[in-house]
């Protein structure tokens, strides 16, 4: 029901956005013919990374619903890992042939770029996973309806949108993006870490407060890592770097949700004895601990009150493991952000009213040296 409602709400919004962009966005186009454009794509790299993601994620799903020792799960996981290992080779091969790879290796040669993309991956993994598991917590642990779940999620959405807008304004006015990024990562780590305290008991004030902290933390982390990446690559690589950023974010988000499901199901298996001792019917206990807990909201609601309480306590304990995982990932993102080279964006007026965007490098060890690079795209991103 929640998914259907979400689709009904997002389709008109997306449609209006597409039409607006089509009517107002003015991009210079080389007018490349369709088939020539398709032929120039990195099909080898794209196929390899997509196949790697599919095999690995499906293998992890099979493992958490049955067993990681089954032949199918092991085969899928091994193939996925092999393809992930082969992906950099395909990118090297494309560059050697003079073609444009989907993720150019030259972007990863710079430590700052690598740190920015790693921060992007950690943020996407935590954000997508929290956005997936929080509604599950409200529905299967607290027994809330999909409508009330959406209301609670506004406690993340509203501060997230507000601070995202405000952080962009601060970056444009001050030229400092790294401080904004690290402040967001710190709040994100604290907020996700506080989710560990969530239990099967309903405490509205505590829940709203923690969700607001999470929203404030996630807000600055959408654009700031991208700015950090764009300040260290050539102007000709802006489009490629931006697409690489989006690709890393998409893959990381998908992996985060699946890995979280694996952790959740593994921890649920430990609750089988407590479920049986709590007089929960054995068939229901098997369903809860063998990979079907996420889809058993109505089954849990149909149990007697005492059995419901035991089931929800077990679910809350298992979900606590996922919160710990995402807290570690968030903290790792904060740690990796210190690998991003500190720069200051600033505007310079040159030749009348024409404004050029420039970047002035600031380092603690070499405060006297600065590097100004003209990149009109950065602040507008």
Steps between C-alpha positions, in 0.01 A plus 500: 500500500780739592689428177190548284421830671858618455489418128172690460657806664837495324384440141332842456791676674755330276289571191476872580876510568581339165273740311646799685856396420413435138346845463755706695837322506732642236789262432750517220472181299741358246203348315656156504293251298314243711684191379837674515431597859396147591811360332724733702367377834711279725284191462767267639545696820129567543408134452777385734410728792125441466548123481732517802240689703217265399693181571633620834170644626295199388756268658478687830120490486501126432740448788293689753172331399641147496869439577830642385628145454258419218655453158295774337585765763872420496511502119324834470717666766823368348401612148404843633836543678691385191313748279563784747870412484490494120327839474817715540663289229218582259544869575874478434429320174254766386750778574774311316276478193445876509136469604322660795443254788198528727730557801834641376787373713675839480236639736602249767872583483449805719461427874255786543278371219512149643404636842210701355362196317546286812309755708229494232483120526476502882236773499290323236530167678385652831232726351329239280513240774360727771226610259418131443520363855339786693155448341540127571577581862190714532276236342628160614643602840274784611194380304435837334296536182668604172334842527638566848837369388504766229415767759791393721737500202423870451719555806792404274374644171428855618833567677685322218351725233547812712863438594581387145384839369672686783829314457505586129452867587777485762739336252425764239543788745813374680659274238558235768354160423720261698396642838133475399550142381678389816238663723231308310690172527548552873129563557417205277723271704352623827142470374539153352684392815205615712276261305664220699295619799171430319300223667157341469356775722343809344664829605386769260715783637818294488425370150428845356813650657727228360343520155554876491870450579525244220331737255736783596793264445394368161416844358849634413629167369335501158685785330813555710679174401424578135654845535805340664534270199449771238765728652769238432424390144548662163218704351476246219436229762219684682224303326683169538579566865141597574368183336757294693380667820138409425595146402693442823208639699249272326706181539591575862139567594387167354779309672423667833136391500581139412785472752269643765239237417765230533605626844138532609409146394810348657417668831136394471605135493637541851151592622341164413533348848360809671205502259421134570536551875262793474229266365514644151376227261794305362406562137485876561834488685655319202365761262633784714849352523537360149492811290132599501488736800487815287176391331319370810355821641140379487595158636663664803199727550275192509688343792382537863640801685764307697626325188499828307718659767754215485508507121547877488778489763681238290458710186633809678807308620575375148449845351742643755775310320426684177517835683843404634615412148387831354651693791838345420454587131408860589805533726716358222366766264590771753851356534547481122396863460833606650665371184326771295732787421388825654404765245309823504259595226481870424362730236718730300380776269702525181433721200191706573200311625619152405537283807748217512494226760839428649641270757760610749692220664546526874735267685601517863864435421524734198269790574701732280444297184171517313369343184226674299314285248220637284201268517166670443309176555591434863289737705209457263506125572 
